[in-house]
Amino acid sequence: MALDHHCSVRKREGSFVFTVFTPTYNRAHTLKRVYDSLCAQSFRDFEWLIVDDGSTDGTGELIKAWKDRSGFPMRYLRQEKQGKHAAFNRGVREAYGELFLPLDSDDGCTPDALARFKHHWDAIPAGERLKFTGVTALCMDESGKTVGGAFPADVFDSDSLEITYKFGVTGEKWGFHRTEVLREFPFPVMAGVQFCPEGIVWSTIARKYKTRFVNERLRIYYRDDRWGGQLTRAGFPGRHAVSLALWHCSVLNDHLDWFRHAPVRFLMSAIHYVRFSFHAGLDIPGQIDKLKRPLARLLYVFGLPMGWLAYKKDGGGAAGWR
């Protein structure tokens, strides 16, 4: 099912400055936050692209009811349930905007959010812009409190790895990427796997492109009823073991240049790599084989006992020390 609204004239790629992208699954009761936020935007050169990952709660009918009175272009695409990461990949493929701004189906943003993002993007010298993937800002919760820590300066050029490991910035953030950069680095999609940690893509982008970080609170992050929250919190801890093992393996293989800034963090990744690898059915020789750096293997040795214990505490089966 696909609904195109106000897009008959401007259908070619790059027609809009922004594609505001919302992946959704059974969030008809919260989508109005996004819709109302977009209706209120002072900057109007954007489209709203919704990819519905198999909702059964009338989301499509809700979008139909909004489309004729929205005042901005809307597109609704539906697919059978594949996971948020697959919905994201489809959104990137389908986007008509130069800049791709994800906005979750249970969040909102300030009326000047798009205008401020465009201001900061334009402030990067034109000759330098291709070195950047985008702009990232702060979030606040529904009560107006800043979520997580601030960036080292009000305008700060860096990348997500340096921000995380060297400067220790934590908490939910919000920003856009150039659409062509996201097409260069899609989320890995594996059969039967419906969850993929976003860090797998963000950290890969960070090794090639810079980001402009700004201390402006532009997104309203509602802590209740997170999209996909049940995917990560509820049920058997090994439910998404394949993806989580892949993420921690990536940390150990690709992020170790930052080890001196956060050694405990890397040890914890080693423990979780062991934990989720056992859940995924990967034995010890197989786990070691995937680690490419000597320091990664050393951390694995230290993390193995605790990772095994965590796996057993989760209720892991009899994979044993194979």
C-alpha positions as protocol buffer text, in pm:
chain_id: "A"
residue {
  index: 1
  type: MET
  ca { x: 0 y: 0 z: 0 }
}
residue {
  index: 2
  type: ALA
  ca { x: 142 y: 339 z: -94 }
}
residue {
  index: 3
  type: LEU
  ca { x: -8 y: 683 z: -66 }
}
residue {
  index: 4
  type: ASP
  ca { x: 160 y: 974 z: -246 }
}
residue {
  index: 5
  type: HIS
  ca { x: 32 y: 1321 z: -156 }
}
residue {
  index: 6
  type: HIS
  ca { x: 141 y: 1653 z: -314 }
}
residue {
  index: 7
  type: CYS
  ca { x: 428 y: 1464 z: -482 }
}
residue {
  index: 8
  type: SER
  ca { x: 314 y: 1464 z: -844 }
}
residue {
  index: 9
  type: VAL
  ca { x: 532 y: 1763 z: -935 }
}
residue {
  index: 10
  type: ARG
  ca { x: 837 y: 1705 z: -715 }
}
residue {
  index: 11
  type: LYS
  ca { x: 903 y: 1333 z: -748 }
}
residue {
  index: 12
  type: ARG
  ca { x: 1266 y: 1330 z: -844 }
}
residue {
  index: 13
  type: GLU
  ca { x: 1542 y: 1259 z: -593 }
}
residue {
  index: 14
  type: GLY
  ca { x: 1672 y: 1571 z: -422 }
}
residue {
  index: 15
  type: SER
  ca { x: 1344 y: 1757 z: -471 }
}
residue {
  index: 16
  type: PHE
  ca { x: 1324 y: 1839 z: -101 }
}
residue {
  index: 17
  type: VAL
  ca { x: 1581 y: 1963 z: 145 }
}
residue {
  index: 18
  type: PHE
  ca { x: 1462 y: 1715 z: 408 }
}
residue {
  index: 19
  type: THR
  ca { x: 1300 y: 1377 z: 409 }
}
residue {
  index: 20
  type: VAL
  ca { x: 1156 y: 1340 z: 758 }
}
residue {
  index: 21
  type: PHE
  ca { x: 1137 y: 964 z: 797 }
}
residue {
  index: 22
  type: THR
  ca { x: 920 y: 777 z: 1045 }
}
residue {
  index: 23
  type: PRO
  ca { x: 934 y: 399 z: 1079 }
}
residue {
  index: 24
  type: THR
  ca { x: 630 y: 269 z: 1262 }
}
residue {
  index: 25
  type: TYR
  ca { x: 478 y: -46 z: 1400 }
}
residue {
  index: 26
  type: ASN
  ca { x: 144 y: -32 z: 1583 }
}
residue {
  index: 27
  type: ARG
  ca { x: 191 y: 329 z: 1694 }
}
residue {
  index: 28
  type: ALA
  ca { x: -132 y: 484 z: 1571 }
}
residue {
  index: 29
  type: HIS
  ca { x: -185 y: 613 z: 1924 }
}
residue {
  index: 30
  type: THR
  ca { x: 140 y: 816 z: 1922 }
}
residue {
  index: 31
  type: LEU
  ca { x: 189 y: 916 z: 1555 }
}
residue {
  index: 32
  type: LYS
  ca { x: -7 y: 1237 z: 1608 }
}
residue {
  index: 33
  type: ARG
  ca { x: 292 y: 1374 z: 1800 }
}
residue {
  index: 34
  type: VAL
  ca { x: 497 y: 1355 z: 1481 }
}
residue {
  index: 35
  type: TYR
  ca { x: 217 y: 1485 z: 1262 }
}
residue {
  index: 36
  type: ASP
  ca { x: 143 y: 1784 z: 1486 }
}
residue {
  index: 37
  type: SER
  ca { x: 515 y: 1866 z: 1511 }
}
residue {
  index: 38
  type: LEU
  ca { x: 552 y: 1868 z: 1132 }
}
residue {
  index: 39
  type: CYS
  ca { x: 239 y: 2078 z: 1085 }
}
residue {
  index: 40
  type: ALA
  ca { x: 400 y: 2338 z: 1314 }
}
residue {
  index: 41
  type: GLN
  ca { x: 737 y: 2359 z: 1134 }
}
residue {
  index: 42
  type: SER
  ca { x: 849 y: 2706 z: 1027 }
}
residue {
  index: 43
  type: PHE
  ca { x: 1072 y: 2555 z: 754 }
}
residue {
  index: 44
  type: ARG
  ca { x: 848 y: 2391 z: 493 }
}
residue {
  index: 45
  type: ASP
  ca { x: 1082 y: 2233 z: 234 }
}
residue {
  index: 46
  type: PHE
  ca { x: 1037 y: 1873 z: 346 }
}
residue {
  index: 47
  type: GLU
  ca { x: 841 y: 1557 z: 283 }
}
residue {
  index: 48
  type: TRP
  ca { x: 716 y: 1312 z: 547 }
}
residue {
  index: 49
  type: LEU
  ca { x: 789 y: 952 z: 456 }
}
residue {
  index: 50
  type: ILE
  ca { x: 630 y: 682 z: 674 }
}
residue {
  index: 51
  type: VAL
  ca { x: 730 y: 316 z: 641 }
}
residue {
  index: 52
  type: ASP
  ca { x: 486 y: 89 z: 821 }
}
residue {
  index: 53
  type: ASP
  ca { x: 649 y: -235 z: 928 }
}
residue {
  index: 54
  type: GLY
  ca { x: 334 y: -446 z: 932 }
}
residue {
  index: 55
  type: SER
  ca { x: 105 y: -254 z: 1170 }
}
residue {
  index: 56
  type: THR
  ca { x: -237 y: -401 z: 1252 }
}
residue {
  index: 57
  type: ASP
  ca { x: -381 y: -102 z: 1441 }
}
residue {
  index: 58
  type: GLY
  ca { x: -524 y: 109 z: 1159 }
}
residue {
  index: 59
  type: THR
  ca { x: -213 y: 318 z: 1093 }
}
residue {
  index: 60
  type: GLY
  ca { x: -283 y: 331 z: 719 }
}
residue {
  index: 61
  type: GLU
  ca { x: -633 y: 467 z: 771 }
}
residue {
  index: 62
  type: LEU
  ca { x: -497 y: 731 z: 1009 }
}
residue {
  index: 63
  type: ILE
  ca { x: -247 y: 853 z: 749 }
}
residue {
  index: 64
  type: LYS
  ca { x: -525 y: 867 z: 487 }
}
residue {
  index: 65
  type: ALA
  ca { x: -728 y: 1090 z: 715 }
}
residue {
  index: 66
  type: TRP
  ca { x: -438 y: 1334 z: 754 }
}
residue {
  index: 67
  type: LYS
  ca { x: -310 y: 1353 z: 399 }
}
residue {
  index: 68
  type: ASP
  ca { x: -564 y: 1594 z: 253 }
}
residue {
  index: 69
  type: ARG
  ca { x: -522 y: 1853 z: 526 }
}
residue {
  index: 70
  type: SER
  ca { x: -153 y: 1818 z: 606 }
}
residue {
  index: 71
  type: GLY
  ca { x: -16 y: 2116 z: 412 }
}
residue {
  index: 72
  type: PHE
  ca { x: 301 y: 1919 z: 331 }
}
residue {
  index: 73
  type: PRO
  ca { x: 381 y: 1615 z: 114 }
}
residue {
  index: 74
  type: MET
  ca { x: 323 y: 1277 z: 279 }
}
residue {
  index: 75
  type: ARG
  ca { x: 404 y: 928 z: 157 }
}
residue {
  index: 76
  type: TYR
  ca { x: 300 y: 607 z: 330 }
}
residue {
  index: 77
  type: LEU
  ca { x: 464 y: 275 z: 243 }
}
residue {
  index: 78
  type: ARG
  ca { x: 369 y: -54 z: 402 }
}
residue {
  index: 79
  type: GLN
  ca { x: 571 y: -375 z: 421 }
}
residue {
  index: 80
  type: GLU
  ca { x: 543 y: -707 z: 595 }
}
residue {
  index: 81
  type: LYS
  ca { x: 718 y: -703 z: 932 }
}
residue {
  index: 82
  type: GLN
  ca { x: 1095 y: -711 z: 886 }
}
residue {
  index: 83
  type: GLY
  ca { x: 1224 y: -494 z: 1170 }
}
residue {
  index: 84
  type: LYS
  ca { x: 1301 y: -127 z: 1214 }
}
residue {
  index: 85
  type: HIS
  ca { x: 1641 y: -154 z: 1044 }
}
residue {
  index: 86
  type: ALA
  ca { x: 1482 y: -294 z: 726 }
}
residue {
  index: 87
  type: ALA
  ca { x: 1219 y: -17 z: 735 }
}
residue {
  index: 88
  type: PHE
  ca { x: 1503 y: 235 z: 769 }
}
residue {
  index: 89
  type: ASN
  ca { x: 1684 y: 94 z: 464 }
}
residue {
  index: 90
  type: ARG
  ca { x: 1366 y: 119 z: 260 }
}
residue {
  index: 91
  type: GLY
  ca { x: 1311 y: 475 z: 372 }
}
residue {
  index: 92
  type: VAL
  ca { x: 1661 y: 570 z: 262 }
}
residue {
  index: 93
  type: ARG
  ca { x: 1606 y: 407 z: -78 }
}
residue {
  index: 94
  type: GLU
  ca { x: 1273 y: 586 z: -127 }
}
residue {
  index: 95
  type: ALA
  ca { x: 1371 y: 930 z: 4 }
}
residue {
  index: 96
  type: TYR
  ca { x: 1337 y: 1236 z: -219 }
}
residue {
  index: 97
  type: GLY
  ca { x: 1521 y: 1465 z: 23 }
}
residue {
  index: 98
  type: GLU
  ca { x: 1887 y: 1560 z: 17 }
}
residue {
  index: 99
  type: LEU
  ca { x: 1898 y: 1532 z: 398 }
}
residue {
  index: 100
  type: PHE
  ca { x: 1743 y: 1237 z: 582 }
}
residue {
  index: 101
  type: LEU
  ca { x: 1600 y: 1307 z: 927 }
}
residue {
  index: 102
  type: PRO
  ca { x: 1455 y: 1011 z: 1123 }
}
residue {
  index: 103
  type: LEU
  ca { x: 1181 y: 1100 z: 1370 }
}
residue {
  index: 104
  type: ASP
  ca { x: 1041 y: 807 z: 1566 }
}
residue {
  index: 105
  type: SER
  ca { x: 669 y: 739 z: 1568 }
}
residue {
  index: 106
  type: ASP
  ca { x: 635 y: 822 z: 1938 }
}
residue {
  index: 107
  type: ASP
  ca { x: 829 y: 1150 z: 1945 }
}
residue {
  index: 108
  type: GLY
  ca { x: 789 y: 1517 z: 1859 }
}
residue {
  index: 109
  type: CYS
  ca { x: 1011 y: 1814 z: 1786 }
}
residue {
  index: 110
  type: THR
  ca { x: 1021 y: 2189 z: 1833 }
}
residue {
  index: 111
  type: PRO
  ca { x: 855 y: 2414 z: 1571 }
}
residue {
  index: 112
  type: ASP
  ca { x: 1192 y: 2551 z: 1460 }
}
residue {
  index: 113
  type: ALA
  ca { x: 1370 y: 2212 z: 1444 }
}
residue {
  index: 114
  type: LEU
  ca { x: 1405 y: 2191 z: 1065 }
}
residue {
  index: 115
  type: ALA
  ca { x: 1495 y: 2558 z: 1039 }
}
residue {
  index: 116
  type: ARG
  ca { x: 1770 y: 2522 z: 1297 }
}
residue {
  index: 117
  type: PHE
  ca { x: 1908 y: 2209 z: 1133 }
}
residue {
  index: 118
  type: LYS
  ca { x: 1917 y: 2388 z: 798 }
}
residue {
  index: 119
  type: HIS
  ca { x: 2085 y: 2690 z: 960 }
}
residue {
  index: 120
  type: HIS
  ca { x: 2364 y: 2477 z: 1106 }
}
residue {
  index: 121
  type: TRP
  ca { x: 2410 y: 2279 z: 784 }
}
residue {
  index: 122
  type: ASP
  ca { x: 2440 y: 2596 z: 579 }
}
residue {
  index: 123
  type: ALA
  ca { x: 2693 y: 2733 z: 831 }
}
residue {
  index: 124
  type: ILE
  ca { x: 2940 y: 2462 z: 727 }
}
residue {
  index: 125
  type: PRO
  ca { x: 3152 y: 2611 z: 445 }
}
residue {
  index: 126
  type: ALA
  ca { x: 3035 y: 2474 z: 109 }
}
residue {
  index: 127
  type: GLY
  ca { x: 3383 y: 2344 z: 28 }
}
residue {
  index: 128
  type: GLU
  ca { x: 3389 y: 2141 z: 350 }
}
residue {
  index: 129
  type: ARG
  ca { x: 3034 y: 2005 z: 345 }
}
residue {
  index: 130
  type: LEU
  ca { x: 3113 y: 1682 z: 162 }
}
residue {
  index: 131
  type: LYS
  ca { x: 3334 y: 1584 z: 455 }
}
residue {
  index: 132
  type: PHE
  ca { x: 3029 y: 1590 z: 681 }
}
residue {
  index: 133
  type: THR
  ca { x: 2744 y: 1344 z: 710 }
}
residue {
  index: 134
  type: GLY
  ca { x: 2508 y: 1583 z: 890 }
}
residue {
  index: 135
  type: VAL
  ca { x: 2414 y: 1770 z: 1207 }
}
residue {
  index: 136
  type: THR
  ca { x: 2319 y: 1625 z: 1546 }
}
residue {
  index: 137
  type: ALA
  ca { x: 2138 y: 1809 z: 1827 }
}
residue {
  index: 138
  type: LEU
  ca { x: 2017 y: 1740 z: 2180 }
}
residue {
  index: 139
  type: CYS
  ca { x: 1685 y: 1599 z: 2298 }
}
residue {
  index: 140
  type: MET
  ca { x: 1459 y: 1689 z: 2586 }
}
residue {
  index: 141
  type: ASP
  ca { x: 1198 y: 1471 z: 2751 }
}
residue {
  index: 142
  type: GLU
  ca { x: 827 y: 1548 z: 2773 }
}
residue {
  index: 143
  type: SER
  ca { x: 885 y: 1754 z: 3089 }
}
residue {
  index: 144
  type: GLY
  ca { x: 1147 y: 1975 z: 2922 }
}
residue {
  index: 145
  type: LYS
  ca { x: 1454 y: 1817 z: 3086 }
}
residue {
  index: 146
  type: THR
  ca { x: 1762 y: 1764 z: 2869 }
}
residue {
  index: 147
  type: VAL
  ca { x: 1823 y: 1397 z: 2794 }
}
residue {
  index: 148
  type: GLY
  ca { x: 2181 y: 1290 z: 2858 }
}
residue {
  index: 149
  type: GLY
  ca { x: 2489 y: 1507 z: 2842 }
}
residue {
  index: 150
  type: ALA
  ca { x: 2574 y: 1810 z: 2631 }
}
residue {
  index: 151
  type: PHE
  ca { x: 2845 y: 1831 z: 2367 }
}
residue {
  index: 152
  type: PRO
  ca { x: 3186 y: 1983 z: 2452 }
}
residue {
  index: 153
  type: ALA
  ca { x: 3096 y: 2313 z: 2282 }
}
residue {
  index: 154
  type: ASP
  ca { x: 2778 y: 2472 z: 2152 }
}
residue {
  index: 155
  type: VAL
  ca { x: 2898 y: 2400 z: 1798 }
}
residue {
  index: 156
  type: PHE
  ca { x: 3146 y: 2116 z: 1779 }
}
residue {
  index: 157
  type: ASP
  ca { x: 3278 y: 1926 z: 1477 }
}
residue {
  index: 158
  type: SER
  ca { x: 3370 y: 1567 z: 1556 }
}
residue {
  index: 159
  type: ASP
  ca { x: 3231 y: 1219 z: 1500 }
}
residue {
  index: 160
  type: SER
  ca { x: 3014 y: 984 z: 1706 }
}
residue {
  index: 161
  type: LEU
  ca { x: 3309 y: 767 z: 1813 }
}
residue {
  index: 162
  type: GLU
  ca { x: 3511 y: 1056 z: 1955 }
}
residue {
  index: 163
  type: ILE
  ca { x: 3201 y: 1204 z: 2117 }
}
residue {
  index: 164
  type: THR
  ca { x: 3123 y: 872 z: 2285 }
}
residue {
  index: 165
  type: TYR
  ca { x: 3464 y: 747 z: 2393 }
}
residue {
  index: 166
  type: LYS
  ca { x: 3680 y: 1056 z: 2441 }
}
residue {
  index: 167
  type: PHE
  ca { x: 3420 y: 1302 z: 2564 }
}
residue {
  index: 168
  type: GLY
  ca { x: 3183 y: 1054 z: 2728 }
}
residue {
  index: 169
  type: VAL
  ca { x: 2866 y: 1215 z: 2593 }
}
residue {
  index: 170
  type: THR
  ca { x: 2567 y: 997 z: 2678 }
}
residue {
  index: 171
  type: GLY
  ca { x: 2194 y: 994 z: 2622 }
}
residue {
  index: 172
  type: GLU
  ca { x: 1955 y: 1015 z: 2330 }
}
residue {
  index: 173
  type: LYS
  ca { x: 2049 y: 1257 z: 2052 }
}
residue {
  index: 174
  type: TRP
  ca { x: 1884 y: 1355 z: 1723 }
}
residue {
  index: 175
  type: GLY
  ca { x: 2013 y: 1448 z: 1384 }
}
residue {
  index: 176
  type: PHE
  ca { x: 2011 y: 1405 z: 1009 }
}
residue {
  index: 177
  type: HIS
  ca { x: 2251 y: 1249 z: 762 }
}
residue {
  index: 178
  type: ARG
  ca { x: 2301 y: 1319 z: 396 }
}
residue {
  index: 179
  type: THR
  ca { x: 2082 y: 1069 z: 215 }
}
residue {
  index: 180
  type: GLU
  ca { x: 2365 y: 964 z: -15 }
}
residue {
  index: 181
  type: VAL
  ca { x: 2582 y: 876 z: 287 }
}
residue {
  index: 182
  type: LEU
  ca { x: 2311 y: 650 z: 428 }
}
residue {
  index: 183
  type: ARG
  ca { x: 2280 y: 480 z: 91 }
}
residue {
  index: 184
  type: GLU
  ca { x: 2652 y: 410 z: 112 }
}
residue {
  index: 185
  type: PHE
  ca { x: 2613 y: 242 z: 453 }
}
residue {
  index: 186
  type: PRO
  ca { x: 2283 y: 47 z: 479 }
}
residue {
  index: 187
  type: PHE
  ca { x: 2190 y: -159 z: 784 }
}
residue {
  index: 188
  type: PRO
  ca { x: 2283 y: -527 z: 752 }
}
residue {
  index: 189
  type: VAL
  ca { x: 1970 y: -736 z: 697 }
}
residue {
  index: 190
  type: MET
  ca { x: 1984 y: -1104 z: 791 }
}
residue {
  index: 191
  type: ALA
  ca { x: 1712 y: -1362 z: 743 }
}
residue {
  index: 192
  type: GLY
  ca { x: 1498 y: -1401 z: 1054 }
}
residue {
  index: 193
  type: VAL
  ca { x: 1668 y: -1111 z: 1236 }
}
residue {
  index: 194
  type: GLN
  ca { x: 1432 y: -823 z: 1317 }
}
residue {
  index: 195
  type: PHE
  ca { x: 1656 y: -604 z: 1530 }
}
residue {
  index: 196
  type: CYS
  ca { x: 1987 y: -437 z: 1449 }
}
residue {
  index: 197
  type: PRO
  ca { x: 2170 y: -194 z: 1683 }
}
residue {
  index: 198
  type: GLU
  ca { x: 2189 y: 149 z: 1519 }
}
residue {
  index: 199
  type: GLY
  ca { x: 2549 y: 189 z: 1636 }
}
residue {
  index: 200
  type: ILE
  ca { x: 2662 y: -60 z: 1372 }
}
residue {
  index: 201
  type: VAL
  ca { x: 2585 y: 197 z: 1101 }
}
residue {
  index: 202
  type: TRP
  ca { x: 2656 y: 519 z: 1292 }
}
residue {
  index: 203
  type: SER
  ca { x: 3005 y: 404 z: 1393 }
}
residue {
  index: 204
  type: THR
  ca { x: 3087 y: 297 z: 1037 }
}
residue {
  index: 205
  type: ILE
  ca { x: 2985 y: 639 z: 908 }
}
residue {
  index: 206
  type: ALA
  ca { x: 3193 y: 803 z: 1184 }
}
residue {
  index: 207
  type: ARG
  ca { x: 3512 y: 647 z: 1049 }
}
residue {
  index: 208
  type: LYS
  ca { x: 3468 y: 831 z: 718 }
}
residue {
  index: 209
  type: TYR
  ca { x: 3262 y: 1146 z: 784 }
}
residue {
  index: 210
  type: LYS
  ca { x: 3241 y: 1422 z: 1043 }
}
residue {
  index: 211
  type: THR
  ca { x: 2928 y: 1547 z: 1215 }
}
residue {
  index: 212
  type: ARG
  ca { x: 2847 y: 1895 z: 1339 }
}
residue {
  index: 213
  type: PHE
  ca { x: 2715 y: 1865 z: 1696 }
}
residue {
  index: 214
  type: VAL
  ca { x: 2508 y: 2151 z: 1837 }
}
residue {
  index: 215
  type: ASN
  ca { x: 2381 y: 2213 z: 2189 }
}
residue {
  index: 216
  type: GLU
  ca { x: 2025 y: 2290 z: 2091 }
}
residue {
  index: 217
  type: ARG
  ca { x: 1731 y: 2085 z: 2217 }
}
residue {
  index: 218
  type: LEU
  ca { x: 1524 y: 2014 z: 1908 }
}
residue {
  index: 219
  type: ARG
  ca { x: 1361 y: 1676 z: 1966 }
}
residue {
  index: 220
  type: ILE
  ca { x: 1103 y: 1586 z: 2232 }
}
residue {
  index: 221
  type: TYR
  ca { x: 1184 y: 1235 z: 2344 }
}
residue {
  index: 222
  type: TYR
  ca { x: 891 y: 1064 z: 2512 }
}
residue {
  index: 223
  type: ARG
  ca { x: 1021 y: 803 z: 2751 }
}
residue {
  index: 224
  type: ASP
  ca { x: 697 y: 609 z: 2763 }
}
residue {
  index: 225
  type: ASP
  ca { x: 605 y: 350 z: 2502 }
}
residue {
  index: 226
  type: ARG
  ca { x: 925 y: 358 z: 2297 }
}
residue {
  index: 227
  type: TRP
  ca { x: 901 y: 226 z: 1940 }
}
residue {
  index: 228
  type: GLY
  ca { x: 1051 y: -120 z: 1947 }
}
residue {
  index: 229
  type: GLY
  ca { x: 1113 y: -106 z: 2321 }
}
residue {
  index: 230
  type: GLN
  ca { x: 971 y: -453 z: 2364 }
}
residue {
  index: 231
  type: LEU
  ca { x: 1225 y: -578 z: 2114 }
}
residue {
  index: 232
  type: THR
  ca { x: 1510 y: -492 z: 2344 }
}
residue {
  index: 233
  type: ARG
  ca { x: 1366 y: -524 z: 2693 }
}
residue {
  index: 234
  type: ALA
  ca { x: 1110 y: -800 z: 2708 }
}
residue {
  index: 235
  type: GLY
  ca { x: 1138 y: -1175 z: 2685 }
}
residue {
  index: 236
  type: PHE
  ca { x: 1440 y: -1400 z: 2659 }
}
residue {
  index: 237
  type: PRO
  ca { x: 1767 y: -1200 z: 2681 }
}
residue {
  index: 238
  type: GLY
  ca { x: 1911 y: -1391 z: 2387 }
}
residue {
  index: 239
  type: ARG
  ca { x: 1622 y: -1305 z: 2158 }
}
residue {
  index: 240
  type: HIS
  ca { x: 1836 y: -1069 z: 1949 }
}
residue {
  index: 241
  type: ALA
  ca { x: 2162 y: -1247 z: 2014 }
}
residue {
  index: 242
  type: VAL
  ca { x: 2286 y: -1251 z: 1654 }
}
residue {
  index: 243
  type: SER
  ca { x: 2261 y: -873 z: 1616 }
}
residue {
  index: 244
  type: LEU
  ca { x: 2397 y: -795 z: 1962 }
}
residue {
  index: 245
  type: ALA
  ca { x: 2692 y: -1030 z: 1916 }
}
residue {
  index: 246
  type: LEU
  ca { x: 2761 y: -861 z: 1581 }
}
residue {
  index: 247
  type: TRP
  ca { x: 2754 y: -517 z: 1748 }
}
residue {
  index: 248
  type: HIS
  ca { x: 2995 y: -607 z: 2028 }
}
residue {
  index: 249
  type: CYS
  ca { x: 3223 y: -785 z: 1781 }
}
residue {
  index: 250
  type: SER
  ca { x: 3227 y: -464 z: 1575 }
}
residue {
  index: 251
  type: VAL
  ca { x: 3320 y: -263 z: 1887 }
}
residue {
  index: 252
  type: LEU
  ca { x: 3611 y: -496 z: 1961 }
}
residue {
  index: 253
  type: ASN
  ca { x: 3734 y: -502 z: 1603 }
}
residue {
  index: 254
  type: ASP
  ca { x: 3676 y: -145 z: 1490 }
}
residue {
  index: 255
  type: HIS
  ca { x: 3668 y: 87 z: 1794 }
}
residue {
  index: 256
  type: LEU
  ca { x: 3981 y: -11 z: 1983 }
}
residue {
  index: 257
  type: ASP
  ca { x: 4169 y: 303 z: 1882 }
}
residue {
  index: 258
  type: TRP
  ca { x: 3963 y: 460 z: 2163 }
}
residue {
  index: 259
  type: PHE
  ca { x: 4050 y: 194 z: 2422 }
}
residue {
  index: 260
  type: ARG
  ca { x: 4261 y: 423 z: 2644 }
}
residue {
  index: 261
  type: HIS
  ca { x: 3966 y: 657 z: 2687 }
}
residue {
  index: 262
  type: ALA
  ca { x: 3716 y: 392 z: 2801 }
}
residue {
  index: 263
  type: PRO
  ca { x: 3884 y: 60 z: 2892 }
}
residue {
  index: 264
  type: VAL
  ca { x: 3598 y: -61 z: 3112 }
}
residue {
  index: 265
  type: ARG
  ca { x: 3352 y: -2 z: 2832 }
}
residue {
  index: 266
  type: PHE
  ca { x: 3554 y: -227 z: 2603 }
}
residue {
  index: 267
  type: LEU
  ca { x: 3582 y: -499 z: 2866 }
}
residue {
  index: 268
  type: MET
  ca { x: 3204 y: -491 z: 2903 }
}
residue {
  index: 269
  type: SER
  ca { x: 3173 y: -531 z: 2526 }
}
residue {
  index: 270
  type: ALA
  ca { x: 3397 y: -837 z: 2546 }
}
residue {
  index: 271
  type: ILE
  ca { x: 3172 y: -985 z: 2816 }
}
residue {
  index: 272
  type: HIS
  ca { x: 2858 y: -919 z: 2614 }
}
residue {
  index: 273
  type: TYR
  ca { x: 3020 y: -1048 z: 2297 }
}
residue {
  index: 274
  type: VAL
  ca { x: 3077 y: -1381 z: 2474 }
}
residue {
  index: 275
  type: ARG
  ca { x: 2728 y: -1377 z: 2627 }
}
residue {
  index: 276
  type: PHE
  ca { x: 2537 y: -1316 z: 2306 }
}
residue {
  index: 277
  type: SER
  ca { x: 2765 y: -1534 z: 2094 }
}
residue {
  index: 278
  type: PHE
  ca { x: 2676 y: -1832 z: 2313 }
}
residue {
  index: 279
  type: HIS
  ca { x: 2308 y: -1743 z: 2280 }
}
residue {
  index: 280
  type: ALA
  ca { x: 2357 y: -1735 z: 1902 }
}
residue {
  index: 281
  type: GLY
  ca { x: 2508 y: -2083 z: 1911 }
}
residue {
  index: 282
  type: LEU
  ca { x: 2865 y: -1981 z: 1832 }
}
residue {
  index: 283
  type: ASP
  ca { x: 3128 y: -2187 z: 2009 }
}
residue {
  index: 284
  type: ILE
  ca { x: 3456 y: -2058 z: 2155 }
}
residue {
  index: 285
  type: PRO
  ca { x: 3677 y: -2123 z: 1848 }
}
residue {
  index: 286
  type: GLY
  ca { x: 3418 y: -1948 z: 1634 }
}
residue {
  index: 287
  type: GLN
  ca { x: 3403 y: -1652 z: 1871 }
}
residue {
  index: 288
  type: ILE
  ca { x: 3780 y: -1612 z: 1874 }
}
residue {
  index: 289
  type: ASP
  ca { x: 3801 y: -1642 z: 1496 }
}
residue {
  index: 290
  type: LYS
  ca { x: 3580 y: -1336 z: 1448 }
}
residue {
  index: 291
  type: LEU
  ca { x: 3813 y: -1114 z: 1654 }
}
residue {
  index: 292
  type: LYS
  ca { x: 4081 y: -966 z: 1431 }
}
residue {
  index: 293
  type: ARG
  ca { x: 4301 y: -764 z: 1668 }
}
residue {
  index: 294
  type: PRO
  ca { x: 4536 y: -891 z: 1940 }
}
residue {
  index: 295
  type: LEU
  ca { x: 4387 y: -652 z: 2197 }
}
residue {
  index: 296
  type: ALA
  ca { x: 4037 y: -772 z: 2108 }
}
residue {
  index: 297
  type: ARG
  ca { x: 4143 y: -1131 z: 2173 }
}
residue {
  index: 298
  type: LEU
  ca { x: 4308 y: -1035 z: 2501 }
}
residue {
  index: 299
  type: LEU
  ca { x: 3990 y: -863 z: 2616 }
}
residue {
  index: 300
  type: TYR
  ca { x: 3799 y: -1173 z: 2509 }
}
residue {
  index: 301
  type: VAL
  ca { x: 4013 y: -1389 z: 2740 }
}
residue {
  index: 302
  type: PHE
  ca { x: 3933 y: -1161 z: 3034 }
}
residue {
  index: 303
  type: GLY
  ca { x: 3567 y: -1142 z: 2939 }
}
residue {
  index: 304
  type: LEU
  ca { x: 3509 y: -1511 z: 2874 }
}
residue {
  index: 305
  type: PRO
  ca { x: 3432 y: -1625 z: 3232 }
}
residue {
  index: 306
  type: MET
  ca { x: 3194 y: -1337 z: 3305 }
}
residue {
  index: 307
  type: GLY
  ca { x: 3031 y: -1368 z: 2963 }
}
residue {
  index: 308
  type: TRP
  ca { x: 2972 y: -1739 z: 3018 }
}
residue {
  index: 309
  type: LEU
  ca { x: 2820 y: -1672 z: 3360 }
}
residue {
  index: 310
  type: ALA
  ca { x: 2595 y: -1402 z: 3214 }
}
residue {
  index: 311
  type: TYR
  ca { x: 2482 y: -1645 z: 2944 }
}
residue {
  index: 312
  type: LYS
  ca { x: 2398 y: -1909 z: 3204 }
}
residue {
  index: 313
  type: LYS
  ca { x: 2219 y: -1654 z: 3425 }
}
residue {
  index: 314
  type: ASP
  ca { x: 2006 y: -1563 z: 3123 }
}
residue {
  index: 315
  type: GLY
  ca { x: 1893 y: -1923 z: 3114 }
}
residue {
  index: 316
  type: GLY
  ca { x: 2126 y: -2023 z: 2833 }
}
residue {
  index: 317
  type: GLY
  ca { x: 2120 y: -2380 z: 2714 }
}
residue {
  index: 318
  type: ALA
  ca { x: 2388 y: -2644 z: 2720 }
}
residue {
  index: 319
  type: ALA
  ca { x: 2614 y: -2497 z: 2454 }
}
residue {
  index: 320
  type: GLY
  ca { x: 2902 y: -2563 z: 2688 }
}
residue {
  index: 321
  type: TRP
  ca { x: 3268 y: -2481 z: 2641 }
}
residue {
  index: 322
  type: ARG
  ca { x: 3274 y: -2617 z: 2290 }
}
